[in-house]
Amino acid sequence: MNSTIIIQKISSEPFRLFFPLGSLVALVGISYWPLLQWYPQFYHAPFPFHSNLMIDGFVFSFVMGFLTTAVPRFTRAAHFTILEVASLLILLLAAVLAVLSQQFWWHHLIFLVNLLVLIIFLGKRFFARQQNPPATFVYLPFGFAAGFLGNILFLFSPVWENLAKAYLFQGMLLFFLLGVGGFLIRSILGWAEGLPESKNDKLPTFRSPKEQLFLHLGLALSIFLSFLIEGFISAKAGLMMRALLVSLVVFIQMKIHRKSPSGKLTAYALQTSLWLLVLGFWGAAFVSPQYRLGFLHFCFVGGFSLSTFSIASRVILSHCGYSQLLKGRFLPFSVAVILIVFAGLVRLSANLFPEVYASHLSYASITWSLGVLIWMYSILWKAVKK
């Protein structure tokens, strides 16, 4: 394959670049806990190393890969140029290198610039659109707003660090998942038209696109405000409000309580991830504060990361000529899903049983890494070789 074809593939389908990069960053970020336990004399990076790499490196790489591929298609606008993709790549690598060198202030500044540049590039496609994107994309601006606010608070208001963490490490991911998943997951599960493997078992929805838009706008704004309630009024009230709102979205929009008729490979994994996400949010709302972090990590491991890999699998298999694998079973993917879910349970146990905290963090990290490596070999490799 000559360089011209490679450039064309990357610019029209940037996920081929950002998904592998995000996977590698994930393996580096998750290595924090085993190294900290077994080689403390070798590894002394402070805590933000892990969280910043996992959120701003791993998940955001996948977010960029999906949005830069999907938004031009959903809007029927021009695909990204190789210079635009390269600029996003450079900023992402710079943010990751800042974390690895423990320059966390610079990391947040670079990540802030990365968000701004991505907004500009996506905005160009939106204003040049020939069709409107799905109504659930209204969650995406709130994801960018959460990322902006979180980074700004980290940079200039350390006293609001807890609010910064909530918006950056939880809110940004949640809004991106609801924005992308509100349409894509609904379609993958078979409840809407629009994807090749969907059986188009379309369930009734709101009567007009405008009604859908205003409903999701109201839900997004309410979720955004729940973080302020958590930070300034009552943590329990804010968490309960968020759990309720997220439950409304995934049950009403994505119908996770109904058996999917699609028979697609990724359907059961996505339903599982959303159930775990909901359970994690409700758990965080009801448990005492010392156990809350464990349930929020359960949201990340079982909910966000499994959703990320499942959506990425659908994108890779459909774009790279392996759509037949979306129908039926594929054992390596199933093994990867089981390992990721089990890792989430082990991570939760670390907070529930403090006497095994350090060892269970390591076991959860290793289990999750094995699941990711199997996914990389069985699914991700198809995006690289073809």
KOLVEX-632856 format. One record per residue (C-alpha): residue in one letter; z, y, x. Coordinates in nm, 4 decimals. Example, Ala and Ser with C-alpha at 12.3 -4.5 7.8 and 13.67 -1.06 7.14 Angstrom:
! KOLVEX-632856
 type        z        y        x
    A   0.7800  -0.4500   1.2300
    S   0.7140  -0.1060   1.3670
This chain:
! KOLVEX-632856
 type        z        y        x
    M   0.0000   0.0000   0.0000
    N  -0.1125   0.3268   0.1622
    S   0.0966   0.6423   0.1793
    T  -0.0976   0.8203  -0.0967
    I  -0.0223   0.5479  -0.3488
    I   0.3437   0.5402  -0.2443
    I   0.3726   0.9180  -0.2917
    Q   0.2065   0.8946  -0.6329
    K   0.4409   0.6166  -0.7429
    I   0.7528   0.8012  -0.6289
    S   0.6519   1.1331  -0.7831
    S   0.5552   0.9795  -1.1186
    E   0.8440   0.7309  -1.1193
    P   1.1261   0.8786  -0.9054
    F   1.3640   0.6033  -1.0142
    R   1.1976   0.3891  -0.7445
    L   1.3684   0.6137  -0.4904
    F   1.6933   0.7185  -0.6603
    F   1.8010   0.3799  -0.8001
    P   1.8050   0.2059  -0.4568
    L   1.9775   0.5045  -0.2988
    G   2.2434   0.5122  -0.5704
    S   2.3071   0.1398  -0.5274
    L   2.3627   0.1761  -0.1540
    V   2.5959   0.4717  -0.2049
    A   2.7890   0.2652  -0.4602
    L   2.8497  -0.0129  -0.2089
    V   2.9733   0.2392   0.0479
    G   3.1977   0.4146  -0.2039
    I   3.3556   0.0957  -0.3379
    S   3.4309  -0.0250   0.0159
    Y   3.7169   0.2267   0.0317
    W   3.9778  -0.0076  -0.1146
    P   3.9155  -0.3304   0.0848
    L   3.8912  -0.1314   0.4079
    L   4.2047   0.0653   0.3279
    Q   4.4025  -0.2537   0.2638
    W   4.2784  -0.4761   0.5443
    Y   4.1804  -0.2291   0.8172
    P   4.4090   0.0744   0.7801
    Q   4.3820   0.1482   1.1518
    F   4.0036   0.1762   1.1155
    Y   3.9807   0.3730   0.7947
    H   4.1771   0.6852   0.7037
    A   3.9499   0.8775   0.4668
    P   4.1412   1.0564   0.1909
    F   4.1100   0.9633  -0.1748
    P   3.8196   1.1988  -0.2716
    F   3.5912   0.9862  -0.0536
    H   3.5854   0.7105  -0.3155
    S   3.5687   0.9188  -0.6329
    N   3.3067   1.1639  -0.5087
    L   3.0765   0.8927  -0.3779
    M   3.1027   0.6863  -0.6948
    I   3.0437   0.9733  -0.9385
    D   2.8391   1.2330  -0.7511
    G   2.6547   0.9766  -0.5400
    F   2.6184   0.6457  -0.7223
    V   2.6031   0.7451  -1.0903
    F   2.4293   1.0773  -1.0378
    S   2.1536   0.9082  -0.8354
    F   2.0807   0.6878  -1.1352
    V   2.0993   0.9870  -1.3704
    M   1.8451   1.1742  -1.1596
    G   1.6230   0.8684  -1.1342
    F   1.6158   0.8250  -1.5095
    L   1.5808   1.1918  -1.6084
    T   1.3085   1.2690  -1.3555
    T   1.1137   0.9676  -1.4826
    A   1.1820   0.9918  -1.8559
    V   1.1848   1.3648  -1.9366
    P   0.8170   1.4213  -1.8437
    R   0.7261   1.1251  -2.0637
    F   0.9440   1.2252  -2.3574
    T   0.8109   1.5821  -2.3475
    R   0.4542   1.4921  -2.2422
    A   0.4817   1.7391  -1.9571
    A   0.3728   1.7084  -1.5948
    H   0.5543   1.4543  -1.3832
    F   0.7589   1.5671  -1.0849
    T   0.5826   1.6662  -0.7656
    I   0.6699   1.4962  -0.4393
    L   0.8184   1.8254  -0.3127
    E   1.0490   1.8457  -0.6136
    V   1.1594   1.4853  -0.5655
    A   1.2107   1.5473  -0.1935
    S   1.4252   1.8556  -0.2565
    L   1.6510   1.6601  -0.4947
    L   1.6717   1.3769  -0.2435
    I   1.7696   1.6111   0.0411
    L   2.0418   1.7744  -0.1670
    L   2.1787   1.4373  -0.2749
    L   2.1855   1.3063   0.0819
    A   2.3508   1.6273   0.2014
    A   2.6220   1.5915  -0.0636
    V   2.6818   1.2289   0.0386
    L   2.6954   1.3188   0.4091
    A   2.9453   1.5949   0.3322
    V   3.1738   1.3345   0.1724
    L   3.1330   1.0923   0.4636
    S   3.2272   1.3716   0.7051
    Q   3.5207   1.4664   0.4776
    Q   3.3822   1.8142   0.4093
    F   3.4742   1.8056   0.0431
    W   3.4416   2.1795  -0.0230
    W   3.0844   2.1678   0.1042
    H   3.0214   1.8554  -0.0983
    H   3.1071   2.0308  -0.4238
    L   2.8993   2.3332  -0.3301
    I   2.5944   2.1210  -0.2455
    F   2.6391   1.9143  -0.5601
    L   2.6553   2.2369  -0.7626
    V   2.3216   2.3437  -0.6115
    N   2.1802   1.9972  -0.6839
    L   2.2725   2.0337  -1.0508
    L   2.1132   2.3781  -1.0661
    V   1.7885   2.2637  -0.9035
    L   1.7642   1.9635  -1.1353
    I   1.8195   2.1893  -1.4380
    I   1.5390   2.4196  -1.3215
    F   1.2969   2.1302  -1.2733
    L   1.3840   1.9725  -1.6087
    G   1.3722   2.3128  -1.7793
    K   1.0147   2.3619  -1.6604
    R   0.9161   2.0403  -1.8381
    F   1.1088   2.1287  -2.1504
    F   0.9470   2.4707  -2.1913
    A   0.6027   2.3211  -2.1196
    R   0.6609   2.0328  -2.3606
    Q   0.3974   1.9045  -2.5988
    Q   0.6579   1.7187  -2.8044
    N   1.0311   1.7479  -2.8532
    P   1.2614   1.4998  -2.6799
    P   1.5001   1.2834  -2.8873
    A   1.7767   1.4698  -3.0712
    T   2.0464   1.3013  -2.8622
    F   1.9180   1.4854  -2.5544
    V   2.1317   1.7743  -2.6850
    Y   2.4218   1.6031  -2.5032
    L   2.2516   1.6572  -2.1657
    P   2.3210   2.0339  -2.1384
    F   2.6881   1.9578  -2.1993
    G   2.6738   1.7050  -1.9156
    F   2.5374   1.9714  -1.6832
    A   2.7975   2.2196  -1.8117
    A   3.0763   1.9692  -1.7409
    G   2.9385   1.9146  -1.3912
    F   2.9157   2.2873  -1.3275
    L   3.2657   2.3586  -1.4548
    G   3.4193   2.0682  -1.2643
    N   3.2617   2.1696  -0.9348
    I   3.3466   2.5384  -0.9779
    L   3.7105   2.4533  -1.0486
    F   3.7223   2.2288  -0.7420
    L   3.5737   2.5073  -0.5291
    F   3.7657   2.8100  -0.6469
    S   4.0635   2.7047  -0.8631
    P   4.2523   2.4127  -0.7054
    V   4.5365   2.4694  -0.9511
    W   4.3059   2.3309  -1.2226
    E   4.2225   2.0160  -1.0267
    N   4.3126   1.7798  -1.3121
    L   4.0781   1.9614  -1.5517
    A   3.8096   1.9612  -1.2821
    K   3.8448   1.5847  -1.2411
    A   3.8295   1.5304  -1.6168
    Y   3.5058   1.7250  -1.6563
    L   3.3354   1.6025  -1.3399
    F   3.4469   1.2405  -1.3199
    Q   3.4565   1.1676  -1.6926
    G   3.2881   1.4346  -1.9056
    M   2.9668   1.4635  -1.7065
    L   2.9110   1.0871  -1.7153
    L   2.9980   1.0618  -2.0826
    F   2.7532   1.3319  -2.1909
    F   2.4717   1.1873  -1.9810
    L   2.5357   0.8402  -2.1247
    L   2.5407   0.9660  -2.4840
    G   2.2327   1.1808  -2.4254
    V   2.0244   0.9046  -2.2724
    G   2.1831   0.6120  -2.4549
    G   2.1819   0.7749  -2.7979
    F   1.8069   0.7170  -2.8096
    L   1.7384   0.4494  -2.5499
    I   2.0255   0.2123  -2.6259
    R   1.9621   0.2458  -2.9993
    S   1.6020   0.1443  -2.9378
    I   1.6875  -0.1386  -2.6982
    L   1.9279  -0.2842  -2.9529
    G   1.6461  -0.2835  -3.2075
    W   1.7635  -0.0053  -3.4396
    A   1.4798   0.2398  -3.3764
    E   1.1135   0.2531  -3.2970
    G   0.9649   0.3635  -2.9716
    L   1.0038   0.0945  -2.7052
    P   0.7585  -0.1887  -2.6331
    E   1.0158  -0.4663  -2.6656
    S   1.1766  -0.3300  -2.9822
    K   1.1301  -0.5265  -3.3037
    N   1.1420  -0.1943  -3.4888
    D   1.4185  -0.3079  -3.7200
    K   1.4789   0.0550  -3.7960
    L   1.8045   0.1394  -3.9698
    P   1.8369   0.4433  -4.1929
    T   1.9228   0.7612  -4.0088
    F   1.9595   1.1242  -4.1081
    R   1.6953   1.2701  -4.3329
    S   1.5495   1.5215  -4.0900
    P   1.5366   1.5852  -3.7139
    K   1.7207   1.9129  -3.7730
    E   2.0134   1.7316  -3.9348
    Q   2.0275   1.4889  -3.6430
    L   2.0192   1.7752  -3.3948
    F   2.3033   1.9673  -3.5588
    L   2.5167   1.6559  -3.5983
    H   2.4885   1.5647  -3.2301
    L   2.5364   1.9280  -3.1276
    G   2.8632   1.9375  -3.3239
    L   2.9805   1.6085  -3.1727
    A   2.8916   1.7229  -2.8202
    L   3.0763   2.0520  -2.8608
    S   3.3811   1.8715  -3.0006
    I   3.3877   1.6258  -2.7105
    F   3.3593   1.9163  -2.4654
    L   3.6546   2.0900  -2.6326
    S   3.8612   1.7693  -2.6211
    F   3.8939   1.8127  -2.2445
    L   4.0373   2.1614  -2.2927
    I   4.2818   2.0259  -2.5506
    E   4.3828   1.7544  -2.3058
    G   4.4352   2.0067  -2.0259
    F   4.6043   2.2928  -2.2106
    I   4.7642   2.1614  -2.5314
    S   4.8310   1.7872  -2.5356
    A   4.6889   1.5131  -2.3149
    K   4.7438   1.2526  -2.5863
    A   4.5763   1.4659  -2.8547
    G   4.2763   1.5377  -2.6342
    L   4.2326   1.1720  -2.5402
    M   4.2672   1.0543  -2.9014
    M   4.0147   1.3138  -3.0159
    R   3.7698   1.2003  -2.7478
    A   3.8173   0.8319  -2.8282
    L   3.7492   0.9002  -3.1948
    L   3.4378   1.1091  -3.1276
    V   3.2927   0.8605  -2.8801
    S   3.3582   0.5803  -3.1295
    L   3.1706   0.7738  -3.3989
    V   2.8680   0.8170  -3.1736
    V   2.8435   0.4571  -3.0542
    F   2.9139   0.3023  -3.3948
    I   2.7010   0.5355  -3.6080
    Q   2.4174   0.6061  -3.3644
    M   2.4014   0.2853  -3.1601
    K   2.5423   0.0363  -3.4147
    I   2.7281  -0.1664  -3.1528
    H   2.9213  -0.3499  -3.4249
    R   2.6021  -0.5145  -3.5553
    K   2.4335  -0.8116  -3.3961
    S   2.1185  -0.6948  -3.2242
    P   1.7996  -0.8535  -3.3609
    S   1.5941  -0.7651  -3.0554
    G   1.6705  -1.0656  -2.8361
    K   1.6297  -0.8488  -2.5270
    L   1.7883  -0.9267  -2.1943
    T   1.9776  -0.5989  -2.1702
    A   2.0939  -0.5763  -2.5337
    Y   2.4099  -0.7848  -2.5010
    A   2.5048  -0.6121  -2.1742
    L   2.4726  -0.2687  -2.3332
    Q   2.6735  -0.3679  -2.6393
    T   2.9419  -0.5112  -2.4114
    S   2.9522  -0.1963  -2.1988
    L   2.9923   0.0304  -2.5019
    W   3.2690  -0.1855  -2.6481
    L   3.4511  -0.1674  -2.3147
    L   3.3982   0.2088  -2.3040
    V   3.5507   0.2528  -2.6498
    L   3.8438   0.0206  -2.5717
    G   3.9074   0.2065  -2.2477
    F   3.9199   0.5459  -2.4178
    W   4.1509   0.4242  -2.6942
    G   4.3717   0.2502  -2.4396
    A   4.3997   0.5691  -2.2339
    A   4.4958   0.7583  -2.5495
    F   4.7811   0.5264  -2.6510
    V   4.9382   0.3949  -2.3309
    S   5.2050   0.5796  -2.1358
    P   5.0787   0.8160  -1.8632
    Q   5.1454   0.5761  -1.5734
    Y   4.8914   0.3297  -1.7176
    R   4.6354   0.5879  -1.8271
    L   4.4402   0.5931  -1.5013
    G   4.3855   0.2187  -1.5227
    F   4.2212   0.2456  -1.8646
    L   4.0056   0.5374  -1.7512
    H   3.8893   0.3279  -1.4551
    F   3.8235   0.0477  -1.7039
    C   3.5935   0.2949  -1.8852
    F   3.4114   0.3592  -1.5602
    V   3.3787   0.0010  -1.4348
    G   3.3219  -0.1769  -1.7633
    G   3.1598   0.1069  -1.9566
    F   2.9767   0.3554  -1.7389
    S   2.8705   0.1338  -1.4493
    L   2.7594  -0.1592  -1.6674
    S   2.5645   0.0789  -1.8944
    T   2.4065   0.2348  -1.5861
    F   2.2870  -0.0964  -1.4441
    S   2.1710  -0.2208  -1.7850
    I   1.9628   0.0895  -1.8608
    A   1.8269   0.0832  -1.5054
    S   1.7274  -0.2815  -1.5542
    R   1.5289  -0.1941  -1.8636
    V   1.3526   0.0902  -1.6796
    I   1.2698  -0.1211  -1.3743
    L   1.1469  -0.4293  -1.5586
    S   0.9317  -0.2351  -1.8050
    H   0.7794   0.0015  -1.5474
    C   0.7180  -0.2555  -1.2754
    G   0.5335  -0.5185  -1.4780
    Y   0.8190  -0.7573  -1.5548
    S   0.8565  -0.6878  -1.9272
    Q   0.8555  -1.0613  -1.9986
    L   1.2007  -1.0841  -1.8406
    L   1.3363  -0.8491  -2.1054
    K   1.2967  -1.1259  -2.3607
    G   1.5264  -1.4201  -2.3347
    R   1.7750  -1.4941  -2.0575
    F   1.7774  -1.4262  -1.6853
    L   2.0662  -1.6031  -1.5125
    P   2.1131  -1.3692  -1.2122
    F   2.1453  -1.0687  -1.4435
    S   2.3971  -1.2543  -1.6596
    V   2.6040  -1.3429  -1.3522
    A   2.5977  -0.9788  -1.2387
    V   2.7162  -0.8643  -1.5829
    I   3.0018  -1.1170  -1.5870
    L   3.1168  -1.0101  -1.2403
    I   3.1121  -0.6397  -1.3338
    V   3.3106  -0.7028  -1.6530
    F   3.5612  -0.9169  -1.4644
    A   3.5948  -0.6449  -1.2006
    G   3.6843  -0.3997  -1.4772
    L   3.9608  -0.6297  -1.6010
    V   4.0982  -0.6795  -1.2504
    R   4.0922  -0.3030  -1.1922
    L   4.2875  -0.2515  -1.5136
    S   4.5457  -0.5094  -1.4046
    A   4.6130  -0.3094  -1.0879
    N   4.7733  -0.0312  -1.2937
    L   4.9397  -0.2624  -1.5449
    F   5.1113  -0.4622  -1.2676
    P   5.2114  -0.2221  -0.9873
    E   5.3383  -0.5030  -0.7615
    V   4.9780  -0.6203  -0.7064
    Y   4.8205  -0.2746  -0.7162
    A   4.6664  -0.2627  -0.3668
    S   4.5425  -0.6218  -0.3606
    H   4.3913  -0.6036  -0.7096
    L   4.2056  -0.2844  -0.6201
    S   4.0501  -0.4761  -0.3327
    Y   3.9690  -0.7807  -0.5468
    A   3.8127  -0.5607  -0.8150
    S   3.6052  -0.3798  -0.5522
    I   3.4802  -0.7044  -0.3992
    T   3.3982  -0.8579  -0.7378
    W   3.2102  -0.5459  -0.8488
    S   3.0213  -0.5348  -0.5174
    L   2.9117  -0.8967  -0.5604
    G   2.7807  -0.8170  -0.9065
    V   2.5914  -0.5163  -0.7732
    L   2.4428  -0.7138  -0.4840
    I   2.3188  -0.9837  -0.7232
    W   2.1715  -0.7128  -0.9471
    M   2.0021  -0.5497  -0.6479
    Y   1.8465  -0.8773  -0.5386
    S   1.7355  -0.9933  -0.8830
    I   1.6391  -0.6631  -1.0514
    L   1.6329  -0.3659  -0.8139
    W   1.4143  -0.5388  -0.5574
    K   1.1338  -0.5453  -0.8129
    A   1.1218  -0.1649  -0.8084
    V   1.0893  -0.1626  -0.4309
    K   0.8306  -0.4320  -0.3741
    K   0.5880  -0.3380  -0.6528
